[in-house]
Amino acid sequence: MTAAVHEFVQKDAYPDELQLGERTIRNLVTDLETMGVVETWIDSRGDDGRVKQIETTFEPRWVREAIDPYAAGSTYLATVFDS
């Protein structure tokens, strides 16, 4: 799970200032789980080993609806995405 998130945020669409390492992602997921924002569990994949799953405890649409006004009002994000 951490590797998949890391691979996703490493795509060229994200500026260097927003890149996160695998350890940072792992710590962030742990913090979000502690706060009750996400739930995680381990799935067994048989011979393919185990994989950690993550799911939000709320409707993800709420984040999508809130992010545009937040990003529009953030001078930091405007600076990062304009460069």
PDB file as gemmi writes it, atoms N, CA and C in Angstrom:
CRYST1    1.000    1.000    1.000  90.00  90.00  90.00 P 1                      
ATOM      1  N   MET A   1       0.812  -1.176   0.000  1.00  0.00           N  
ATOM      2  CA  MET A   1       0.000   0.000   0.000  1.00  0.00           C  
ATOM      3  C   MET A   1       0.863   1.249   0.000  1.00  0.00           C  
ATOM      4  N   THR A   2       1.850   1.308   0.876  1.00  0.00           N  
ATOM      5  CA  THR A   2       2.730   2.478   0.935  1.00  0.00           C  
ATOM      6  C   THR A   2       3.457   2.674  -0.384  1.00  0.00           C  
ATOM      7  N   ALA A   3       3.948   1.584  -0.967  1.00  0.00           N  
ATOM      8  CA  ALA A   3       4.661   1.680  -2.242  1.00  0.00           C  
ATOM      9  C   ALA A   3       3.743   2.185  -3.346  1.00  0.00           C  
ATOM     10  N   ALA A   4       2.490   1.748  -3.347  1.00  0.00           N  
ATOM     11  CA  ALA A   4       1.539   2.198  -4.371  1.00  0.00           C  
ATOM     12  C   ALA A   4       1.253   3.692  -4.226  1.00  0.00           C  
ATOM     13  N   VAL A   5       1.087   4.156  -2.987  1.00  0.00           N  
ATOM     14  CA  VAL A   5       0.865   5.587  -2.753  1.00  0.00           C  
ATOM     15  C   VAL A   5       2.106   6.369  -3.166  1.00  0.00           C  
ATOM     16  N   HIS A   6       3.281   5.876  -2.796  1.00  0.00           N  
ATOM     17  CA  HIS A   6       4.535   6.537  -3.141  1.00  0.00           C  
ATOM     18  C   HIS A   6       4.676   6.647  -4.656  1.00  0.00           C  
ATOM     19  N   GLU A   7       4.396   5.569  -5.364  1.00  0.00           N  
ATOM     20  CA  GLU A   7       4.491   5.574  -6.830  1.00  0.00           C  
ATOM     21  C   GLU A   7       3.530   6.598  -7.427  1.00  0.00           C  
ATOM     22  N   PHE A   8       2.326   6.684  -6.871  1.00  0.00           N  
ATOM     23  CA  PHE A   8       1.327   7.613  -7.383  1.00  0.00           C  
ATOM     24  C   PHE A   8       1.768   9.063  -7.210  1.00  0.00           C  
ATOM     25  N   VAL A   9       2.259   9.422  -6.025  1.00  0.00           N  
ATOM     26  CA  VAL A   9       2.651  10.816  -5.789  1.00  0.00           C  
ATOM     27  C   VAL A   9       3.972  11.174  -6.447  1.00  0.00           C  
ATOM     28  N   GLN A  10       4.721  10.201  -6.931  1.00  0.00           N  
ATOM     29  CA  GLN A  10       5.978  10.480  -7.626  1.00  0.00           C  
ATOM     30  C   GLN A  10       5.766  10.800  -9.100  1.00  0.00           C  
ATOM     31  N   LYS A  11       4.532  10.683  -9.574  1.00  0.00           N  
ATOM     32  CA  LYS A  11       4.249  10.988 -10.977  1.00  0.00           C  
ATOM     33  C   LYS A  11       4.624  12.431 -11.277  1.00  0.00           C  
ATOM     34  N   ASP A  12       4.904  12.709 -12.526  1.00  0.00           N  
ATOM     35  CA  ASP A  12       5.351  14.042 -12.940  1.00  0.00           C  
ATOM     36  C   ASP A  12       4.330  15.143 -12.668  1.00  0.00           C  
ATOM     37  N   ALA A  13       3.071  14.796 -12.475  1.00  0.00           N  
ATOM     38  CA  ALA A  13       2.041  15.807 -12.273  1.00  0.00           C  
ATOM     39  C   ALA A  13       2.217  16.545 -10.943  1.00  0.00           C  
ATOM     40  N   TYR A  14       2.982  15.985 -10.029  1.00  0.00           N  
ATOM     41  CA  TYR A  14       3.171  16.611  -8.718  1.00  0.00           C  
ATOM     42  C   TYR A  14       4.525  17.314  -8.662  1.00  0.00           C  
ATOM     43  N   PRO A  15       4.530  18.578  -8.246  1.00  0.00           N  
ATOM     44  CA  PRO A  15       5.791  19.309  -8.132  1.00  0.00           C  
ATOM     45  C   PRO A  15       6.705  18.679  -7.073  1.00  0.00           C  
ATOM     46  N   ASP A  16       8.000  18.910  -7.206  1.00  0.00           N  
ATOM     47  CA  ASP A  16       8.978  18.362  -6.265  1.00  0.00           C  
ATOM     48  C   ASP A  16       8.649  18.726  -4.821  1.00  0.00           C  
ATOM     49  N   GLU A  17       8.084  19.919  -4.600  1.00  0.00           N  
ATOM     50  CA  GLU A  17       7.766  20.365  -3.252  1.00  0.00           C  
ATOM     51  C   GLU A  17       6.700  19.499  -2.581  1.00  0.00           C  
ATOM     52  N   LEU A  18       5.926  18.753  -3.379  1.00  0.00           N  
ATOM     53  CA  LEU A  18       4.851  17.925  -2.837  1.00  0.00           C  
ATOM     54  C   LEU A  18       5.196  16.437  -2.838  1.00  0.00           C  
ATOM     55  N   GLN A  19       6.431  16.084  -3.183  1.00  0.00           N  
ATOM     56  CA  GLN A  19       6.841  14.687  -3.196  1.00  0.00           C  
ATOM     57  C   GLN A  19       7.015  14.180  -1.766  1.00  0.00           C  
ATOM     58  N   LEU A  20       6.583  12.948  -1.525  1.00  0.00           N  
ATOM     59  CA  LEU A  20       6.699  12.334  -0.207  1.00  0.00           C  
ATOM     60  C   LEU A  20       7.453  11.018  -0.322  1.00  0.00           C  
ATOM     61  N   GLY A  21       8.303  10.729   0.649  1.00  0.00           N  
ATOM     62  CA  GLY A  21       9.005   9.453   0.692  1.00  0.00           C  
ATOM     63  C   GLY A  21       8.113   8.373   1.293  1.00  0.00           C  
ATOM     64  N   GLU A  22       8.514   7.104   1.140  1.00  0.00           N  
ATOM     65  CA  GLU A  22       7.718   5.995   1.649  1.00  0.00           C  
ATOM     66  C   GLU A  22       7.573   6.052   3.173  1.00  0.00           C  
ATOM     67  N   ARG A  23       8.625   6.417   3.876  1.00  0.00           N  
ATOM     68  CA  ARG A  23       8.544   6.498   5.338  1.00  0.00           C  
ATOM     69  C   ARG A  23       7.556   7.585   5.759  1.00  0.00           C  
ATOM     70  N   THR A  24       7.582   8.720   5.076  1.00  0.00           N  
ATOM     71  CA  THR A  24       6.661   9.810   5.386  1.00  0.00           C  
ATOM     72  C   THR A  24       5.221   9.368   5.147  1.00  0.00           C  
ATOM     73  N   ILE A  25       4.991   8.660   4.059  1.00  0.00           N  
ATOM     74  CA  ILE A  25       3.648   8.161   3.753  1.00  0.00           C  
ATOM     75  C   ILE A  25       3.198   7.177   4.827  1.00  0.00           C  
ATOM     76  N   ARG A  26       4.083   6.271   5.222  1.00  0.00           N  
ATOM     77  CA  ARG A  26       3.762   5.285   6.257  1.00  0.00           C  
ATOM     78  C   ARG A  26       3.392   5.987   7.573  1.00  0.00           C  
ATOM     79  N   ASN A  27       4.180   6.993   7.949  1.00  0.00           N  
ATOM     80  CA  ASN A  27       3.901   7.744   9.181  1.00  0.00           C  
ATOM     81  C   ASN A  27       2.591   8.528   9.076  1.00  0.00           C  
ATOM     82  N   LEU A  28       2.337   9.086   7.908  1.00  0.00           N  
ATOM     83  CA  LEU A  28       1.104   9.836   7.686  1.00  0.00           C  
ATOM     84  C   LEU A  28      -0.116   8.926   7.804  1.00  0.00           C  
ATOM     85  N   VAL A  29      -0.048   7.733   7.199  1.00  0.00           N  
ATOM     86  CA  VAL A  29      -1.160   6.785   7.293  1.00  0.00           C  
ATOM     87  C   VAL A  29      -1.384   6.383   8.751  1.00  0.00           C  
ATOM     88  N   THR A  30      -0.316   6.142   9.488  1.00  0.00           N  
ATOM     89  CA  THR A  30      -0.437   5.794  10.911  1.00  0.00           C  
ATOM     90  C   THR A  30      -1.104   6.920  11.686  1.00  0.00           C  
ATOM     91  N   ASP A  31      -0.701   8.165  11.423  1.00  0.00           N  
ATOM     92  CA  ASP A  31      -1.307   9.312  12.104  1.00  0.00           C  
ATOM     93  C   ASP A  31      -2.788   9.449  11.748  1.00  0.00           C  
ATOM     94  N   LEU A  32      -3.124   9.270  10.477  1.00  0.00           N  
ATOM     95  CA  LEU A  32      -4.525   9.370  10.053  1.00  0.00           C  
ATOM     96  C   LEU A  32      -5.372   8.267  10.683  1.00  0.00           C  
ATOM     97  N   GLU A  33      -4.780   7.082  10.825  1.00  0.00           N  
ATOM     98  CA  GLU A  33      -5.492   5.985  11.468  1.00  0.00           C  
ATOM     99  C   GLU A  33      -5.714   6.288  12.952  1.00  0.00           C  
ATOM    100  N   THR A  34      -4.710   6.833  13.605  1.00  0.00           N  
ATOM    101  CA  THR A  34      -4.829   7.207  15.013  1.00  0.00           C  
ATOM    102  C   THR A  34      -5.923   8.248  15.215  1.00  0.00           C  
ATOM    103  N   MET A  35      -6.052   9.167  14.269  1.00  0.00           N  
ATOM    104  CA  MET A  35      -7.080  10.210  14.351  1.00  0.00           C  
ATOM    105  C   MET A  35      -8.458   9.699  13.952  1.00  0.00           C  
ATOM    106  N   GLY A  36      -8.532   8.487  13.409  1.00  0.00           N  
ATOM    107  CA  GLY A  36      -9.818   7.931  13.005  1.00  0.00           C  
ATOM    108  C   GLY A  36     -10.275   8.359  11.624  1.00  0.00           C  
ATOM    109  N   VAL A  37      -9.378   8.942  10.841  1.00  0.00           N  
ATOM    110  CA  VAL A  37      -9.724   9.411   9.505  1.00  0.00           C  
ATOM    111  C   VAL A  37      -9.700   8.261   8.498  1.00  0.00           C  
ATOM    112  N   VAL A  38      -8.842   7.282   8.728  1.00  0.00           N  
ATOM    113  CA  VAL A  38      -8.772   6.100   7.869  1.00  0.00           C  
ATOM    114  C   VAL A  38      -8.767   4.841   8.725  1.00  0.00           C  
ATOM    115  N   GLU A  39      -9.150   3.739   8.090  1.00  0.00           N  
ATOM    116  CA  GLU A  39      -9.047   2.422   8.711  1.00  0.00           C  
ATOM    117  C   GLU A  39      -8.118   1.590   7.840  1.00  0.00           C  
ATOM    118  N   THR A  40      -7.283   0.773   8.471  1.00  0.00           N  
ATOM    119  CA  THR A  40      -6.391  -0.102   7.717  1.00  0.00           C  
ATOM    120  C   THR A  40      -6.553  -1.532   8.201  1.00  0.00           C  
ATOM    121  N   TRP A  41      -6.229  -2.468   7.333  1.00  0.00           N  
ATOM    122  CA  TRP A  41      -6.242  -3.881   7.670  1.00  0.00           C  
ATOM    123  C   TRP A  41      -5.296  -4.616   6.730  1.00  0.00           C  
ATOM    124  N   ILE A  42      -4.910  -5.805   7.124  1.00  0.00           N  
ATOM    125  CA  ILE A  42      -3.999  -6.629   6.327  1.00  0.00           C  
ATOM    126  C   ILE A  42      -4.809  -7.706   5.614  1.00  0.00           C  
ATOM    127  N   ASP A  43      -4.654  -7.795   4.297  1.00  0.00           N  
ATOM    128  CA  ASP A  43      -5.278  -8.849   3.485  1.00  0.00           C  
ATOM    129  C   ASP A  43      -4.229  -9.879   3.121  1.00  0.00           C  
ATOM    130  N   SER A  44      -4.602 -11.132   3.228  1.00  0.00           N  
ATOM    131  CA  SER A  44      -3.714 -12.212   2.808  1.00  0.00           C  
ATOM    132  C   SER A  44      -3.931 -12.467   1.323  1.00  0.00           C  
ATOM    133  N   ARG A  45      -2.838 -12.576   0.585  1.00  0.00           N  
ATOM    134  CA  ARG A  45      -2.902 -12.853  -0.848  1.00  0.00           C  
ATOM    135  C   ARG A  45      -2.368 -14.246  -1.160  1.00  0.00           C  
ATOM    136  N   GLY A  46      -2.432 -15.140  -0.189  1.00  0.00           N  
ATOM    137  CA  GLY A  46      -1.955 -16.510  -0.396  1.00  0.00           C  
ATOM    138  C   GLY A  46      -0.465 -16.529  -0.646  1.00  0.00           C  
ATOM    139  N   ASP A  47      -0.067 -17.141  -1.742  1.00  0.00           N  
ATOM    140  CA  ASP A  47       1.351 -17.239  -2.090  1.00  0.00           C  
ATOM    141  C   ASP A  47       1.967 -15.879  -2.430  1.00  0.00           C  
ATOM    142  N   ASP A  48       1.128 -14.893  -2.714  1.00  0.00           N  
ATOM    143  CA  ASP A  48       1.624 -13.553  -3.053  1.00  0.00           C  
ATOM    144  C   ASP A  48       1.876 -12.702  -1.822  1.00  0.00           C  
ATOM    145  N   GLY A  49       1.711 -13.287  -0.634  1.00  0.00           N  
ATOM    146  CA  GLY A  49       2.007 -12.564   0.605  1.00  0.00           C  
ATOM    147  C   GLY A  49       0.812 -11.803   1.131  1.00  0.00           C  
ATOM    148  N   ARG A  50       1.110 -10.749   1.867  1.00  0.00           N  
ATOM    149  CA  ARG A  50       0.071  -9.928   2.473  1.00  0.00           C  
ATOM    150  C   ARG A  50       0.196  -8.499   1.970  1.00  0.00           C  
ATOM    151  N   VAL A  51      -0.903  -7.786   2.047  1.00  0.00           N  
ATOM    152  CA  VAL A  51      -0.908  -6.390   1.620  1.00  0.00           C  
ATOM    153  C   VAL A  51      -1.778  -5.588   2.590  1.00  0.00           C  
ATOM    154  N   LYS A  52      -1.312  -4.392   2.923  1.00  0.00           N  
ATOM    155  CA  LYS A  52      -2.074  -3.520   3.820  1.00  0.00           C  
ATOM    156  C   LYS A  52      -3.074  -2.726   2.987  1.00  0.00           C  
ATOM    157  N   GLN A  53      -4.309  -2.737   3.412  1.00  0.00           N  
ATOM    158  CA  GLN A  53      -5.381  -2.005   2.741  1.00  0.00           C  
ATOM    159  C   GLN A  53      -5.711  -0.765   3.561  1.00  0.00           C  
ATOM    160  N   ILE A  54      -6.211   0.267   2.898  1.00  0.00           N  
ATOM    161  CA  ILE A  54      -6.589   1.504   3.582  1.00  0.00           C  
ATOM    162  C   ILE A  54      -7.901   2.000   2.995  1.00  0.00           C  
ATOM    163  N   GLU A  55      -8.754   2.534   3.879  1.00  0.00           N  
ATOM    164  CA  GLU A  55     -10.044   3.067   3.452  1.00  0.00           C  
ATOM    165  C   GLU A  55     -10.393   4.250   4.340  1.00  0.00           C  
ATOM    166  N   THR A  56     -10.964   5.283   3.737  1.00  0.00           N  
ATOM    167  CA  THR A  56     -11.377   6.440   4.530  1.00  0.00           C  
ATOM    168  C   THR A  56     -12.609   6.089   5.355  1.00  0.00           C  
ATOM    169  N   THR A  57     -12.795   6.782   6.450  1.00  0.00           N  
ATOM    170  CA  THR A  57     -13.967   6.569   7.293  1.00  0.00           C  
ATOM    171  C   THR A  57     -15.075   7.558   6.928  1.00  0.00           C  
ATOM    172  N   PHE A  58     -14.905   8.261   5.831  1.00  0.00           N  
ATOM    173  CA  PHE A  58     -15.884   9.250   5.378  1.00  0.00           C  
ATOM    174  C   PHE A  58     -15.997   9.145   3.867  1.00  0.00           C  
ATOM    175  N   GLU A  59     -16.936   9.828   3.304  1.00  0.00           N  
ATOM    176  CA  GLU A  59     -17.147   9.820   1.853  1.00  0.00           C  
ATOM    177  C   GLU A  59     -16.038  10.645   1.177  1.00  0.00           C  
ATOM    178  N   PRO A  60     -15.203  10.020   0.346  1.00  0.00           N  
ATOM    179  CA  PRO A  60     -14.101  10.754  -0.299  1.00  0.00           C  
ATOM    180  C   PRO A  60     -14.564  11.955  -1.133  1.00  0.00           C  
ATOM    181  N   ARG A  61     -15.789  11.938  -1.583  1.00  0.00           N  
ATOM    182  CA  ARG A  61     -16.341  13.053  -2.361  1.00  0.00           C  
ATOM    183  C   ARG A  61     -16.256  14.351  -1.574  1.00  0.00           C  
ATOM    184  N   TRP A  62     -16.379  14.268  -0.234  1.00  0.00           N  
ATOM    185  CA  TRP A  62     -16.316  15.468   0.601  1.00  0.00           C  
ATOM    186  C   TRP A  62     -14.972  16.172   0.436  1.00  0.00           C  
ATOM    187  N   VAL A  63     -13.911  15.399   0.313  1.00  0.00           N  
ATOM    188  CA  VAL A  63     -12.583  15.988   0.137  1.00  0.00           C  
ATOM    189  C   VAL A  63     -12.492  16.662  -1.223  1.00  0.00           C  
ATOM    190  N   ARG A  64     -12.978  15.978  -2.237  1.00  0.00           N  
ATOM    191  CA  ARG A  64     -12.935  16.555  -3.583  1.00  0.00           C  
ATOM    192  C   ARG A  64     -13.695  17.879  -3.640  1.00  0.00           C  
ATOM    193  N   GLU A  65     -14.822  17.952  -2.946  1.00  0.00           N  
ATOM    194  CA  GLU A  65     -15.623  19.184  -2.942  1.00  0.00           C  
ATOM    195  C   GLU A  65     -14.938  20.304  -2.157  1.00  0.00           C  
ATOM    196  N   ALA A  66     -14.155  19.946  -1.150  1.00  0.00           N  
ATOM    197  CA  ALA A  66     -13.520  20.956  -0.298  1.00  0.00           C  
ATOM    198  C   ALA A  66     -12.171  21.420  -0.827  1.00  0.00           C  
ATOM    199  N   ILE A  67     -11.519  20.611  -1.646  1.00  0.00           N  
ATOM    200  CA  ILE A  67     -10.136  20.923  -2.010  1.00  0.00           C  
ATOM    201  C   ILE A  67     -10.019  22.109  -2.965  1.00  0.00           C  
ATOM    202  N   ASP A  68     -10.951  22.276  -3.888  1.00  0.00           N  
ATOM    203  CA  ASP A  68     -10.847  23.395  -4.827  1.00  0.00           C  
ATOM    204  C   ASP A  68     -10.892  24.751  -4.130  1.00  0.00           C  
ATOM    205  N   PRO A  69     -11.870  24.998  -3.248  1.00  0.00           N  
ATOM    206  CA  PRO A  69     -11.860  26.297  -2.547  1.00  0.00           C  
ATOM    207  C   PRO A  69     -10.606  26.479  -1.680  1.00  0.00           C  
ATOM    208  N   TYR A  70     -10.149  25.398  -1.042  1.00  0.00           N  
ATOM    209  CA  TYR A  70      -8.950  25.483  -0.204  1.00  0.00           C  
ATOM    210  C   TYR A  70      -7.732  25.817  -1.057  1.00  0.00           C  
ATOM    211  N   ALA A  71      -7.561  25.081  -2.161  1.00  0.00           N  
ATOM    212  CA  ALA A  71      -6.405  25.306  -3.027  1.00  0.00           C  
ATOM    213  C   ALA A  71      -6.449  26.694  -3.651  1.00  0.00           C  
ATOM    214  N   ALA A  72      -7.627  27.158  -4.000  1.00  0.00           N  
ATOM    215  CA  ALA A  72      -7.758  28.491  -4.598  1.00  0.00           C  
ATOM    216  C   ALA A  72      -7.333  29.582  -3.619  1.00  0.00           C  
ATOM    217  N   GLY A  73      -7.562  29.359  -2.330  1.00  0.00           N  
ATOM    218  CA  GLY A  73      -7.204  30.351  -1.327  1.00  0.00           C  
ATOM    219  C   GLY A  73      -5.804  30.199  -0.761  1.00  0.00           C  
ATOM    220  N   SER A  74      -5.053  29.191  -1.214  1.00  0.00           N  
ATOM    221  CA  SER A  74      -3.716  28.923  -0.682  1.00  0.00           C  
ATOM    222  C   SER A  74      -2.653  29.561  -1.565  1.00  0.00           C  
ATOM    223  N   THR A  75      -1.958  30.549  -1.024  1.00  0.00           N  
ATOM    224  CA  THR A  75      -0.884  31.179  -1.805  1.00  0.00           C  
ATOM    225  C   THR A  75       0.273  30.207  -2.020  1.00  0.00           C  
ATOM    226  N   TYR A  76       0.507  29.306  -1.034  1.00  0.00           N  
ATOM    227  CA  TYR A  76       1.583  28.321  -1.190  1.00  0.00           C  
ATOM    228  C   TYR A  76       1.302  27.392  -2.367  1.00  0.00           C  
ATOM    229  N   LEU A  77       0.095  26.827  -2.412  1.00  0.00           N  
ATOM    230  CA  LEU A  77      -0.222  25.908  -3.513  1.00  0.00           C  
ATOM    231  C   LEU A  77      -0.220  26.624  -4.854  1.00  0.00           C  
ATOM    232  N   ALA A  78      -0.673  27.872  -4.879  1.00  0.00           N  
ATOM    233  CA  ALA A  78      -0.639  28.636  -6.122  1.00  0.00           C  
ATOM    234  C   ALA A  78       0.798  28.817  -6.596  1.00  0.00           C  
ATOM    235  N   THR A  79       1.702  29.088  -5.668  1.00  0.00           N  
ATOM    236  CA  THR A  79       3.121  29.259  -6.006  1.00  0.00           C  
ATOM    237  C   THR A  79       3.727  27.950  -6.508  1.00  0.00           C  
ATOM    238  N   VAL A  80       3.417  26.872  -5.838  1.00  0.00           N  
ATOM    239  CA  VAL A  80       3.982  25.573  -6.200  1.00  0.00           C  
ATOM    240  C   VAL A  80       3.519  25.145  -7.581  1.00  0.00           C  
ATOM    241  N   PHE A  81       2.240  25.290  -7.874  1.00  0.00           N  
ATOM    242  CA  PHE A  81       1.698  24.815  -9.154  1.00  0.00           C  
ATOM    243  C   PHE A  81       1.967  25.767 -10.292  1.00  0.00           C  
ATOM    244  N   ASP A  82       2.319  27.023 -10.017  1.00  0.00           N  
ATOM    245  CA  ASP A  82       2.621  27.969 -11.073  1.00  0.00           C  
ATOM    246  C   ASP A  82       4.043  27.819 -11.581  1.00  0.00           C  
ATOM    247  N   SER A  83       4.928  27.217 -10.790  1.00  0.00           N  
ATOM    248  CA  SER A  83       6.338  27.138 -11.203  1.00  0.00           C  
ATOM    249  C   SER A  83       6.595  25.994 -12.134  1.00  0.00           C  
TER     250      SER A  83                                                      
END                                                                             
